[in-house]
């Protein structure tokens, strides 16, 4: 909807933040003479509450940044040399279609690989016309698991779907555990609800290896060892069962496997858990007692803690806690990882997976390096990148770079800026920003659907994803009617599910209001009376599905692959556990080129004990390396990290880092225990003051 401000020359357009954040803010865009002049948070939206984060509040600067790509281009020099010539859209799309047809004829359609993720979370531009195109083509499928897959799988095994506590109900909790989440950076619109709870007497405890901005603001910070979260949850349940603090009635009525879980946690007394986690046994016991007795208690668990070998099991184990103490009984109790499962949208109508040919292979996006350098049945001959920047965000960038440099690989990049990945393109296509196209959004941190109305006309010749794939389909000769659907028709299709939570929610209503809450109770307590969307209809503390999938059916602790416990030989060479959480002004690699002035330069936070052992002082340039690769950063000596742990805020574009490298030179392609997730935080390294000549043969 568009309204007018006090100045009759200014109109206000309702929008939605498109970025990979649980807050999915409702935005108000002020437009004058066809140009956006400011963006702000909608003060009437119950979660946005009138403010935007440090990143998106500067979205106008990003939209009109001089680095915007505005015209299609073709590479004319060596790959990566930055030599381009401007071409028209028809020529660009015909070139792509001709190359695709030739590859299909020689190698088969599966030699073409789309690569995308959450550069935009809008349902239309994240996955609609693009999926129809590649599914019709018969291209390789992409397993989009780089961010949240392990945790989502662990949560689904336990409670059935990505459903959790309503963010607005956190205001009424008495105990809040912020577990592996830097809320002030990655989920800032939760914080006002936490502040309201604290004002009413609630206690807030952070559980995190790193004393982040958020941990520093909490009542207490428990600096757990990296990757040991499941052990802590098991230790808490040991104490709860031992002291008779469990909710026996809830366990009997609404769970499966309570007795088996009771036996399992006997293996994790606080004394053993203290050795694993680095926390004191007495504090583990006290935390368990607090959690069981200070109700309603709620856990905000985030995706950082699931980025290691046992990440899925870690989330699965933590997710058992609310059922053990009956926290689900109250709206302000339970756990929140993601609310995305509360949205019963018709995504199948958007994607048309029914078009996928039988037997089509799936390539995991975390193993792009291997796909580009070792896959040969058939080899990947074309890569089409959109909504992502794999040359900076993918693990094991040494392998990814080798693949992108192949002379026989045809690379298309649809982008807003000349990213690290765009440097490798053969054909470069200009993409619109959120202010230039329409979209419909669900959230994974609250319960509101949003509509994004375009505020301005596209700059230059930029086009949105949906339109590019419509045109590319025509160039390929695909004349199926589903390639003719407009964006508004796509939006109506995704709303077409006949489900009580969508009752009365139409595209017209969304366009008029800008945002609408799902038709759920205002005091939403999803599992107060059970009704879990699991095979049993109960919270599955013991999961037959996990057993059927070859996994341990009961919660357990799976240590990181790279640790002194699991691989002492590796740890002797590389004794430091490297974490790379988001920098405050970056969102993955979005905003890096626009807001780098606020972050300064790439840094590494290291404890004084580890710094002294290596002869480092504040401000030294250091090299970080392991067998996979290396990068250079400036040392910051701090007590925010404990000995044995180092932190580099991420993710920097490689071209904007001093040595042209970033943290993902050291991360690996190994996958998590479930869900095929990335294991970015399963990463042992060493640090030295002087660069070594070569760490990779």
Buried (B, 14 or more C-beta within 10 A) or exposed (E): EEEEEEEEEBBBBBBBBBBBBBBBBBBBBBBEEEEBEBBBBBEEBBBBBEBBBBBBBBBBEBBBBEEBBEBBBBBEEEBBEEEBEEBEBEEBBBBBBEBBBEBBEEBBBBBBBBBBBBBBBBBBBBBBBBBBBBBBBBBBBBBBBBBBBBBBBBBBBBBBBBBBBBBBBBBBBBBBBBBBBBBBBBBBBBBBBBBBBBEEEBBBBBBBBBBBBBBEBBEEBBBBBBBBBBBBBBBBBBBBBBEEBBBEEBBEEBBBBBEEBBEBBEEBBBEBBBBBBBBEBEBBBEBBBBBBBBBBBBBBBBBBBBBBBBBBBBBBBBBBBBBBBBBBBBBBBBBBBBBBBBBBBBBEBBBBEEBBEEEBEEBBBBBBBBBBBEBEEBBBBBBBBBBBBBBBBBBBBBBBBEBBEBEEBBBBBBBBBBBBBBBBBBBBBBBBBBBBBBBBBBBBBBBBBBBBBBBBEBBEBBBBBBBBBBBBBBBBEBEEEBBEBEBEEBBBBBBEBEBEBBEEBEBEBBBEBBBBBBEEEEEBBBBBEBEBEBEBEBBBBBBBBBEEEEBBBBBBBBBBBBBBEBBEEBBEEBBBBBBBBBBBBBBBBBBBBBBBEBBEEBBBBBBBEBBEEBEBEEEBBBBBBBBBBBBBBBBBBBEBBBBBBBBBBBBBBBBBBEBEBBBBBBBBBBBBBBBBBBBBBBBBBBBBBEBEEEBEE
